[in-house]
C-alpha cells in the first residue's frame, strides 16, 4: 500500500499508511524489526520526493519522519538490520 501511494503520489493514502506503520511499529516494538528492510527504502523515497512547501507537504514529511523514528526504535537492539 505504501509503494502504491508513492507511485500514485496520493497524499491522503500516504498519510494513512504512515499512521498505520507508525502505530504498528510502536505496538509491535522489536517484533516489527523484521519488516525494517521492507519499509525503510520506501519511507526514504517518500521523504526525498515530497517537497517542503505547502502545509500539507510539511505535515506529510513530519509524519514520515515520525514513522521512520518509530521503525528505528524497533531495531535499536538489532543495528545490523540497518545496514
N, C-alpha and C positions, 0 to 999 in steps of 0.2 A: 504494500500500500504506500509506503514511503517513496519507493522508486517511482511508482505511478504518479504520485503527487508532484514529484520533481520533474518528471518527463513532461507533464501537462502544465507545469508551472501554476498550479492551482492552490493559492494561499490558504483558503479555508480547510482543504483536506490536509495540507501540510501542517497547519496549526493543530488540528485534531489528532493527527498521527503523532506529532511531537508530544502532545499531552499524554497520549496513551503510552508511548515509550517511556516517558519520564516517570509516570506512575508505576509501570511495570518494573523499571529499574530500581525504584525506591522500595517497592514491596518485596520484590524477589531478592534484592541485595546481591550477595555474592553468587547466587544461583543464576543471575542474569549475565554474569561474566562470560558464559559460553556463547552468548549472542553478540559480544563486542565486535568481532570481525565482520559480522553481517551488517550491522547498522552504522558503525562509525564512518566508513567511507562515504555513505550517502549523507550523513549529517554534515560532514566536512564540505561536501559538494554543495549542499543547500546553503551553508553559511557563506561560501565563496560566491555563489551565484545570486544571492539576494542583496540588492542594493541597500544602502543605509540612508534613504532619502525621506520617504513618507513615514507617517506614524505607524501604519500597518506593517511596513517593511521592518521598521525598528523593533516592533513587538515580536514579529516572526523571528528575527535574528536573536532577540533576547530569549525567546522560548527555546530556540535551537541551542544556544549556549547553556541554558539551564539543563536541557536534556543531555547534552554532552557531559556536563558536570555530574549528573546522576549516574550516567553509564560509567564514567571514570571512577566514581565512588564504588561501583560494583566490582571493579577489577583492582582495587587498591592493594589487595593481598596477593594478586597474581600479575605483577608487572610484565611478565613475559608475554602476556596476551596483547600488550600494546605495541609490540614490535612488528 
